[in-house]
Amino acid sequence: MKKISVPARLWYENKEKNLSFPARWQVDNLTSPGLEKKALSAGQIKKRIDHPVAGATLVELARGKKQAVIVFDDMTRPTPVKDVAPHILKSLHLSGMKKEQVRFVWALGSHGAYDMIAARKKLGDEIIENYPVYNHDPFQNTVRAGKTPGGIDVFLNREFMSCDLKIGIGCITPHVHVGFGGGAKIILPGVAGIESIKKFHEHFNVDPSRHGLGNFENNVMRFECDAAGDLAGLNFKVDCLVNRRGETASIYAGEFRATHQRGAEEAKDAYAIKTSAGYDIVIANTYAKANESGIAMLLVRQLLRNEKQGVGVIISDAPEGQVQHYVFGPWGTDYGGRHYRFLQRGYIPSVMKKLIVLNPRPTPSCLRWIAHEDDITVVKTWPEVLRILRKDFPGSARVGVIQDATMQYLKK
């Protein structure tokens, strides 16, 4: 038997899952350079925050300020905020700011709110017990910041806008809309009002050539994020690149455009899969964004040799289920948010022989993020997957195992 391990359960045990395959199959481990990088030490993280790639230091920015807000990404992103935030707080306090002048706000966009169990995982106990942490509410308590060149009326979180020092912590990963997430996406859609978020996502239809995974330069949706960052007055941004263990492997801090540009340049190779398509079986593990498993479908389809004869496997191991999304999510039998796309029965058989979803805790509502539940073969363990694959491919087979189909992309 051949064996390949993949990362699993980032916000839980954060362990490796071992996958076994028949010796007669050709099995390729589709990893990327950035996933294999070592984690930065606390000292290295501090040094990069203290020495920004562009703009003033955080201590300089904080002097004389009355109120500071730190916005941070949610549990759909792998950013280890608790490894970054203490260094930011130290800079704020060195400048003379007190605890009561600082608060944290989840940059939820149109995702559902989180409880303090999740907040402790993301921020750590010390921060939770000493600083207020607020969920962003896109439906109320927003104020108008202005209009982007693309015509979006930008309404932003009231608590965020009330502060005169605005700091963001996020990560850079491939993203189907903005090419690479990070930068001022922490503002739009991160702390924007629901109508602004809806309008932002409609820019996906403006020019298909100007968005997509890894399509960063001249990206029409990224320009809207940047414009929102200017309107918001985002003073300082920290953008992380993470490895296969969810650790900070690289970091950029300072003026938000500069951090995003530098981080995206590194991400182009760090998260790239350099292979040709042509697989009979594609195993798409989801790790960093396991609660957004549906995005793995893109790589599955790109890498199958013959879609109608190939088999896709998505490992969707998120005990909490899939993200609650007020714009893209299902909220009833056949309806959902403004941009919800109901996945019709029969779609999967039209594009591939079979789709298997490995989910230890499957639910119909979670499966609908991937495909219509009637089109999915659902199993709870890897041995069950292997039994099905052996039956479908009794002879030879070419297999591609994507280490994390939510953080990698096929580089052109």
ChimeraX attribute file (.defattr): number of C-alpha atoms within 10 A of each C-alpha:
attribute: neighborCount
match mode: 1-to-1
recipient: residues
	/A:1	9
	/A:2	12
	/A:3	12
	/A:4	15
	/A:5	14
	/A:6	22
	/A:7	19
	/A:8	26
	/A:9	20
	/A:10	21
	/A:11	19
	/A:12	10
	/A:13	8
	/A:14	13
	/A:15	14
	/A:16	15
	/A:17	13
	/A:18	12
	/A:19	17
	/A:20	14
	/A:21	17
	/A:22	17
	/A:23	11
	/A:24	13
	/A:25	16
	/A:26	14
	/A:27	21
	/A:28	15
	/A:29	15
	/A:30	19
	/A:31	21
	/A:32	22
	/A:33	13
	/A:34	21
	/A:35	22
	/A:36	14
	/A:37	18
	/A:38	15
	/A:39	18
	/A:40	16
	/A:41	13
	/A:42	12
	/A:43	10
	/A:44	13
	/A:45	21
	/A:46	20
	/A:47	13
	/A:48	16
	/A:49	23
	/A:50	18
	/A:51	15
	/A:52	20
	/A:53	17
	/A:54	15
	/A:55	16
	/A:56	16
	/A:57	18
	/A:58	26
	/A:59	18
	/A:60	14
	/A:61	17
	/A:62	23
	/A:63	16
	/A:64	12
	/A:65	16
	/A:66	14
	/A:67	19
	/A:68	24
	/A:69	21
	/A:70	23
	/A:71	27
	/A:72	28
	/A:73	25
	/A:74	24
	/A:75	22
	/A:76	15
	/A:77	23
	/A:78	28
	/A:79	26
	/A:80	22
	/A:81	21
	/A:82	17
	/A:83	19
	/A:84	22
	/A:85	21
	/A:86	16
	/A:87	17
	/A:88	20
	/A:89	20
	/A:90	14
	/A:91	22
	/A:92	24
	/A:93	16
	/A:94	15
	/A:95	17
	/A:96	14
	/A:97	21
	/A:98	14
	/A:99	15
	/A:100	11
	/A:101	15
	/A:102	21
	/A:103	20
	/A:104	23
	/A:105	22
	/A:106	22
	/A:107	29
	/A:108	26
	/A:109	27
	/A:110	25
	/A:111	22
	/A:112	15
	/A:113	16
	/A:114	15
	/A:115	9
	/A:116	12
	/A:117	11
	/A:118	14
	/A:119	20
	/A:120	15
	/A:121	16
	/A:122	23
	/A:123	22
	/A:124	18
	/A:125	14
	/A:126	11
	/A:127	19
	/A:128	17
	/A:129	10
	/A:130	12
	/A:131	14
	/A:132	13
	/A:133	20
	/A:134	17
	/A:135	19
	/A:136	29
	/A:137	23
	/A:138	25
	/A:139	12
	/A:140	13
	/A:141	13
	/A:142	21
	/A:143	17
	/A:144	17
	/A:145	18
	/A:146	16
	/A:147	16
	/A:148	18
	/A:149	10
	/A:150	15
	/A:151	13
	/A:152	20
	/A:153	20
	/A:154	29
	/A:155	28
	/A:156	30
	/A:157	26
	/A:158	18
	/A:159	17
	/A:160	26
	/A:161	20
	/A:162	13
	/A:163	18
	/A:164	17
	/A:165	24
	/A:166	21
	/A:167	23
	/A:168	28
	/A:169	24
	/A:170	28
	/A:171	27
	/A:172	29
	/A:173	29
	/A:174	26
	/A:175	21
	/A:176	18
	/A:177	22
	/A:178	26
	/A:179	25
	/A:180	30
	/A:181	25
	/A:182	32
	/A:183	31
	/A:184	27
	/A:185	28
	/A:186	28
	/A:187	30
	/A:188	27
	/A:189	28
	/A:190	26
	/A:191	34
	/A:192	34
	/A:193	27
	/A:194	22
	/A:195	16
	/A:196	23
	/A:197	23
	/A:198	20
	/A:199	16
	/A:200	21
	/A:201	17
	/A:202	13
	/A:203	19
	/A:204	18
	/A:205	12
	/A:206	13
	/A:207	11
	/A:208	12
	/A:209	12
	/A:210	20
	/A:211	25
	/A:212	18
	/A:213	20
	/A:214	28
	/A:215	21
	/A:216	25
	/A:217	15
	/A:218	13
	/A:219	20
	/A:220	22
	/A:221	27
	/A:222	25
	/A:223	19
	/A:224	25
	/A:225	23
	/A:226	21
	/A:227	22
	/A:228	29
	/A:229	21
	/A:230	18
	/A:231	18
	/A:232	24
	/A:233	17
	/A:234	23
	/A:235	20
	/A:236	26
	/A:237	30
	/A:238	29
	/A:239	28
	/A:240	28
	/A:241	29
	/A:242	30
	/A:243	23
	/A:244	25
	/A:245	23
	/A:246	20
	/A:247	20
	/A:248	26
	/A:249	20
	/A:250	23
	/A:251	23
	/A:252	26
	/A:253	29
	/A:254	26
	/A:255	20
	/A:256	27
	/A:257	18
	/A:258	18
	/A:259	26
	/A:260	27
	/A:261	17
	/A:262	15
	/A:263	27
	/A:264	25
	/A:265	14
	/A:266	15
	/A:267	23
	/A:268	22
	/A:269	17
	/A:270	24
	/A:271	27
	/A:272	22
	/A:273	21
	/A:274	14
	/A:275	13
	/A:276	13
	/A:277	17
	/A:278	17
	/A:279	26
	/A:280	20
	/A:281	26
	/A:282	28
	/A:283	27
	/A:284	27
	/A:285	25
	/A:286	29
	/A:287	30
	/A:288	28
	/A:289	25
	/A:290	31
	/A:291	24
	/A:292	22
	/A:293	28
	/A:294	21
	/A:295	19
	/A:296	28
	/A:297	18
	/A:298	16
	/A:299	21
	/A:300	27
	/A:301	19
	/A:302	17
	/A:303	24
	/A:304	24
	/A:305	18
	/A:306	18
	/A:307	23
	/A:308	14
	/A:309	15
	/A:310	22
	/A:311	26
	/A:312	28
	/A:313	24
	/A:314	24
	/A:315	27
	/A:316	31
	/A:317	25
	/A:318	25
	/A:319	15
	/A:320	11
	/A:321	19
	/A:322	24
	/A:323	20
	/A:324	17
	/A:325	17
	/A:326	21
	/A:327	20
	/A:328	20
	/A:329	24
	/A:330	22
	/A:331	15
	/A:332	9
	/A:333	8
	/A:334	11
	/A:335	13
	/A:336	17
	/A:337	16
	/A:338	14
	/A:339	15
	/A:340	17
	/A:341	15
	/A:342	17
	/A:343	16
	/A:344	14
	/A:345	13
	/A:346	12
	/A:347	12
	/A:348	21
	/A:349	15
	/A:350	10
	/A:351	16
	/A:352	18
	/A:353	15
	/A:354	22
	/A:355	23
	/A:356	19
	/A:357	27
	/A:358	21
	/A:359	21
	/A:360	16
	/A:361	14
	/A:362	18
	/A:363	13
	/A:364	10
	/A:365	17
	/A:366	25
	/A:367	22
	/A:368	20
	/A:369	23
	/A:370	23
	/A:371	21
	/A:372	18
	/A:373	19
	/A:374	14
	/A:375	19
	/A:376	19
	/A:377	14
	/A:378	21
	/A:379	18
	/A:380	16
	/A:381	13
	/A:382	16
	/A:383	13
	/A:384	12
	/A:385	18
	/A:386	15
	/A:387	10
	/A:388	13
	/A:389	19
	/A:390	14
	/A:391	9
	/A:392	15
	/A:393	14
	/A:394	11
	/A:395	10
	/A:396	13
	/A:397	18
	/A:398	17
	/A:399	23
	/A:400	24
	/A:401	23
	/A:402	27
	/A:403	25
	/A:404	27
	/A:405	32
	/A:406	27
	/A:407	29
	/A:408	28
	/A:409	27
	/A:410	19
	/A:411	15
	/A:412	10
